[in-house]
């Protein structure tokens, strides 16, 4: 939780509140409006897996929790909770150095080529310039964020 959302002991109440909301979804079994998935019925009760989004500052994460409503009880109990996936809100910015993470044969570009973001059209759409070692531009393409990986030249906080 710390690396994904900057949630430590001091912010435990905030996480507790988000988990309470997940509990309400399980209690009400609002499968139509919530992402509550019954995962297993066993001799001990019914397990549910509500996934929910949590946003703090510039970070966003999908939290997965598992709950059980035990036999002869009508309330859920938390079994476990963890970060399913985490992203920083719009981590790529103007002048960031990026690398392609997939081949783009239509643009004559391949995985691993390095470019610079020279324009941000939308939060997930960028104009990227590719330059050779002599400084000559060999491609300028409009690319989606899912085709790019931001490169870092300084140590970054450890990822969970």
N, C-alpha and C positions, 0 to 999 in steps of 0.2 A: 504494500500500500504506500510505503514511503516514497519509493522511486516513481511509482506510477502516478500518484495524485498528491504527493507531499502531505500525506496523512500519517502523523505519528501519534504518540500517546496523548499529546495536548489536543489533538483534533478528533479523538475517539468519539466524542458526542455527535459530531457531524456524521461519521460513518454509522453510528448507532441509529441515527435518525433515518438515514437512507435504508438501512436494513429493516427498520420498523415499517417503512413503506412497502418493502418487499413482503414482509409478514402479512400486512393487510391484504395484499394481492392474493397470497396463499389462503388466508382466512376466508376471504370472500370468493375464492376460486373464480376470479374474473378472467377466465381464459380468453374471452372474446376481446378484451381491451388490454390485457397485460400479457407479457411473455412468460406465463407460468406453465411449465411443462411437467405433468405427472411422469416421473421416471421409473418408479418401481413400487409395486405393492408386494409386501412380504408379511411374514407372520407378526411383525412388530408394528406395521402401519403403512401408510401411504407416503412416499417421498415425492417432493416437488423440487423443481429447479427453476426459480425465477432469475433471469438475467436482467440487469438494469444498467443504464448509463449513469455515470457520475462525472460531473465537471467541476473542477476547482482551478481557478486562475487560468493559466494557459494550457492546462492538461485535461484530458478526457480519458476515461477508462470504462470498459465493460466489466461489471462485477458479476461474478457467478456465485450464487449461494445455493445451498441444499438444505431443505427443511423436511421434517417428518411430522406427520400428524399420527400419533401413536393410536393403536387400537384402544377403544373405549375412552379416547380424549377428543376434544373438539377444538384444540388450539395447536398451532405449529411450534416446533422447537428447532432452533438453528443447529444444523449438523456441522457445516463448514462454510467458509466464505473465502474467495480468492479473486485476484485480478485475472480475468480471462484474456483481455487485450487492452493495451494502453497506447494512446497516441497523444502527441502534443497538438494542440489546436493550431493549425496552419504553421507547421514548423519550417516550411520552406518560404524564403523571402527573397526579395530583389537582391541580386548579386551573390546569392549563395552558389557555391560550387556543388554540382550534382553529377551523378553517374547514371547511365541507363541501366535498368535491371532486367531488360528484355530486348531482344532483337526487334528492330523496326525496318524490315527489308524494303518497305515502300519508300522510306526516306533514306535508304542506303546507310543506315546506322545500326550498330550492333551493341549488344550487352557489354557494359564496361567502359564505353566511351564517356569522356568527361566533358561537361559543358558548364556554362554559367547562366543563371536565370537573369535575363535582361528586361523582362516585363512580366507583371502579374496581372492576368486578365480577370480571373476569378480565384477564389481561395484554392481551388484544385487544378487550375489551368495556367500554364506558364509558357512564355517564349524563352527558348533556351538556345544560346549561341555555342557552337562547337568550333574550337580554334586549334590549329595544329601547333607544333613546337616552334615554328617560325612566326607565329602570331597571325597567320592568315585564317580567316573564317572559311570553313568548309561546309557548314550547315547552320541554318537558323530555322528551328521548327517549333510549332505550337504543340506542347505535350501535356498530358494529364499527369497528375501527381503519382498515380499508380505505376507509371513507367520509370519513375525516378527514385533515386536514393540520395539524400543529402550527405555530403562528405564533410568530415570534421577534421581540422588540423590541430585541435587542442583536446586534451582529455575531456570526456563528458562524464556526468554522473553515471554510476553503474546502473544498468537496466536490470529490473527484476527478472 
